[in-house]
Amino acid sequence: MLVFVASAACSDSEPQDAGPSGTGGSSGSPSMNDTLCGVRPGGRMGGEHVLRFETTAGAVLQLERAYESAGIGESSIYRLDGMGVRFAGEEICIGRSDTLEYTNTHHNWYDEAHGEKAGFRYSLLLKWDAEDTFAVHDAAGAAVLDPTPVVWTGFPTLCGSSCLQTTKVAVSEVIANNASLYPDAAGEHEPLIELYNAGAEDLDLGGWTLSNAFSDRDRWAFPSRTMLLRHETLVVFADGEPEEGPLHASFELSAEGGEVILTGPDGSTDGGLLYDPQAPDEAYAFSWNERRYVATETATPGEPPGEG
């Protein structure tokens, strides 16, 4: 399930498993644009995971973290194992043999991560009640990049309050090889993406986008006044035929495997959902029981996610 965030601070005392990857699973073949220092966003809040942040100018920062223990109160303590940076056209990979500093405590109400390599210091500050920022300084302490706001573009699926989500919108089911399950208005069976609103309020998806490429997240925009009601689903046909109706995307999903990216108006996304090649009428769907996405022959397009 995709969960969109505004900022981050303390974490749950009982980390939630998000399956083998925060992208919904370890399947699929991510492009190089999806990865930084050989990894892409996702993982498990209760284990190893990767958080990704981007500035509007194109700088990218990823934190490779691991859960260590429950903290004081409703918090979790995480260890910083690595930092990946894409800045000024370069990719910088900072590991445990380099300098890494991390503050992750409940009572400070913020996370602060620093990595140093080749004379530069890269810093990320995540605040409970203010903008999350990324900054770069040289060896003399002079600012190369002043603190610059970032948006979250990758984090574990179902990270719950660990990501302080403000909107809960899910890609709850993907059927790229829709042979007989769910026809469109013309009676044709097209690849489809089902969304689910797990939030408490109805949501207008105007300003949101869907894509099948992480490097091109604005590939198709929802028409304004596209309402996704609370605890209800919405089906989009990913057939590359937008002329057939307002919920026909301009891209087509492949039955040979691919990815689906749902992006909020502020650019936030959890990093994309990867799916493997699909047999006819097979679905890649979120399972509430397993708290992860699973390949299933029991597809339920148009229905709220089940507990099977």
Secondary structure, DSSP 8 states (H G I E B T S, - for coil): --EEES------SS-----S-TTSSS-S---GGG-BTTB-SEE-TTSEEEEEEE-TTS-EEEEEEEEEEE-SSS-EEEEEEEEEEEETTEEEEE-TTSEEEEEEETTTTEEEEEEEETTEEEEEEEESSS--EEEEE-TTS-EEEEEEE-EEEE--TT-GGGGTEEEEEEEEEEESS-SSS-B-TTS-B--EEEEEE-SSS-EE-TT-EEES-GGGTTSEE--TT-EE-TT-EEEEE-BS-GGG-TTB-SSB--TT-EEEEEE-TTS---S-EEE----TT-EEEEETTTTEEEEES---TTS-----
